[in-house]
Amino acid sequence: MADTRPRGNAAPTPAVAAMFDRIARRYDAMNTLISGFQESRWRRRLVAATGLGPDMSAVDVATGTGKVATSLADVVGPFGRVVGVDVSESMIALARSRTFDRVELEFVVGDAMALPLSNGGFTPPADPQAGSRAGAEGPAGSDGRAG
């Protein structure tokens, strides 16, 4: 029998975006508190688990304020590529303001259910049910930029 459950969040995308737009400036502090000050540890473990290395590429879906994407960019270096995608314009604006000088890092407003990326630099993971937050491939190319 085919799975007929709806995909993604049942809340309308504009409602989700509006909620995250409202909390964007407080999001990182709230996340730190809610995680019991474990967020940075979890982020380091997540980045290590991706297996990314220099000159590779990654997409961070639901990037929020871009902390994971920035950590991924630290690993791939200036010849790699990381794109952070989030539905919240305020979250993306905050991420961009913190990383405006990073050539390997790009932030795009977009819906996780319809990523605004061409396939010129990214391929889907072999197992989409793997649960990884970051899709990775490498080395990075100069084509297929988001947007």
Steps between C-alpha positions, in 0.01 A plus 500: 500500500635843405574756770235772456604721792574861406868588470656766718350724763121524513526871582489728196845619393415871544393433861826316573701781340314765700560317829875469434514860377359607839759308704807533275691742725443280807530162330867423577467594868179295532661203327799515735275504807254238375787263415651536846801674348570195280429662160863574416601145592219354289599726209865389515391134503261558209769668290747219573239238407452651152844386392553829318849609414674784319354601162176305552140627484201484733143624532365585845121477481309697766823688568343751738763752605767307310707361785521148352562635150779722633660205678475296179663787310787497750565139393463537122712816488507776241501259203198307627136601494226505762145619436264561791129499418223616731140613463549795736626820340599636844708191581674522161562873543662434838714217356613722212587788733731273699677348201507767226873446441484121448540417128421132551174568683166604354159539662175469306137546603313188394269218596652166600230322300600685180867591532602797286814326374594383156653154482818650353691460823295281727356152480252347743642263761492131410260435788260794551372335820848507656402799713808706427453874529770575243523348154863482393699442186833616374710648367309822445440634153457855385164438332153434637493790747175536687257774413 
